[in-house]
Amino acid sequence: MNPDGAQPQRTGLAWRRTALACAGCTLLLLNSAARQGWGLAVVPGVLAAVTTALLAVTGSVRDRVFREQARPTAPSAPMIAAATVLVAATSASALSLLH
């Protein structure tokens, strides 16, 4: 058991909530793309889906690390950087498609 109490559990739940919120945004973006006749409007939805998958995987890996280690390490810098870039790209592509 981790000596830091409930913090690892809260961190794991936060990653899950973030991935779930991203999945909701993905569905909204795909709905918008369908209403616009797909085309380039699908790009933000696809980016959001990839972001959702990355957040879910990162959260699962971090949760497992927290459960297995007494003193967990920081998240992987490349995974955090990739998530950041994907969120920014999704936002920029969605904003560029607004009329």
C-alpha positions as CSV (number, residue, x, y, z in Angstrom):
1,M,0.0,0.0,0.0
2,N,1.2,3.5,-0.8
3,P,2.2,5.5,2.3
4,D,0.9,8.7,0.7
5,G,-2.7,7.9,1.3
6,A,-5.4,8.6,-1.2
7,Q,-3.4,10.9,-3.5
8,P,-2.6,8.2,-6.0
9,Q,-6.2,7.2,-6.2
10,R,-7.3,10.8,-6.8
11,T,-4.7,11.2,-9.5
12,G,-5.9,8.0,-11.3
13,L,-9.5,9.2,-11.0
14,A,-8.5,12.7,-12.4
15,W,-6.9,11.0,-15.5
16,R,-10.1,9.0,-16.0
17,R,-12.3,12.0,-15.7
18,T,-10.2,13.9,-18.2
19,A,-10.3,11.1,-20.7
20,L,-14.1,10.8,-20.3
21,A,-14.5,14.6,-20.8
22,C,-12.3,14.3,-23.9
23,A,-14.5,11.4,-25.2
24,G,-17.6,13.6,-24.8
25,C,-15.9,16.4,-26.7
26,T,-15.0,13.9,-29.4
27,L,-18.6,12.8,-29.8
28,L,-19.7,16.5,-30.1
29,L,-17.1,17.2,-32.7
30,L,-18.0,14.1,-34.7
31,N,-21.7,15.1,-34.5
32,S,-20.8,18.5,-35.8
33,A,-18.8,17.0,-38.6
34,A,-21.7,14.7,-39.6
35,R,-24.0,17.8,-39.7
36,Q,-21.5,19.6,-41.9
37,G,-21.2,16.7,-44.4
38,W,-17.9,15.4,-43.0
39,G,-15.0,16.6,-45.2
40,L,-12.5,18.6,-43.4
41,A,-14.8,19.0,-40.4
42,V,-13.9,15.4,-39.4
43,V,-10.2,16.5,-38.6
44,P,-11.0,17.9,-35.1
45,G,-13.0,14.8,-34.3
46,V,-10.2,12.5,-35.3
47,L,-7.6,14.5,-33.4
48,A,-9.9,14.5,-30.3
49,A,-10.3,10.7,-30.6
50,V,-6.6,10.2,-30.7
51,T,-6.2,12.6,-27.7
52,T,-8.8,10.6,-25.8
53,A,-7.0,7.3,-26.5
54,L,-3.7,8.9,-25.4
55,L,-5.2,10.2,-22.2
56,A,-6.8,6.9,-21.4
57,V,-3.6,5.0,-22.0
58,T,-1.5,7.5,-20.0
59,G,-4.0,7.4,-17.2
60,S,-4.0,3.6,-17.1
61,V,-0.2,3.4,-17.1
62,R,0.1,6.1,-14.4
63,D,-2.5,4.4,-12.3
64,R,-0.7,1.0,-12.5
65,V,2.7,2.7,-11.7
66,F,1.1,4.4,-8.6
67,R,-0.3,1.1,-7.4
68,E,3.0,-0.8,-7.9
69,Q,5.5,1.6,-6.5
70,A,5.9,3.0,-3.0
71,R,7.3,6.3,-4.5
72,P,5.9,6.7,-8.0
73,T,7.9,8.6,-10.7
74,A,6.7,11.6,-12.6
75,P,4.7,11.0,-15.8
76,S,6.5,10.3,-19.0
77,A,7.6,13.6,-20.6
78,P,6.9,12.4,-24.2
79,M,3.4,11.3,-23.3
80,I,2.6,14.6,-21.6
81,A,4.1,16.5,-24.5
82,A,2.1,14.4,-27.0
83,A,-1.1,15.0,-25.1
84,T,-0.4,18.8,-25.0
85,V,0.3,18.9,-28.7
86,L,-2.8,16.9,-29.5
87,V,-5.1,19.1,-27.4
88,A,-3.6,22.3,-29.0
89,A,-4.0,20.8,-32.5
90,T,-7.6,19.7,-31.8
91,S,-8.5,23.1,-30.5
92,A,-6.8,24.9,-33.4
93,S,-8.4,22.7,-36.1
94,A,-11.9,23.1,-34.5
95,L,-11.5,26.9,-34.3
96,S,-10.3,27.1,-37.9
97,L,-13.5,25.4,-39.1
98,L,-15.8,27.8,-37.4
99,H,-17.7,30.0,-39.8
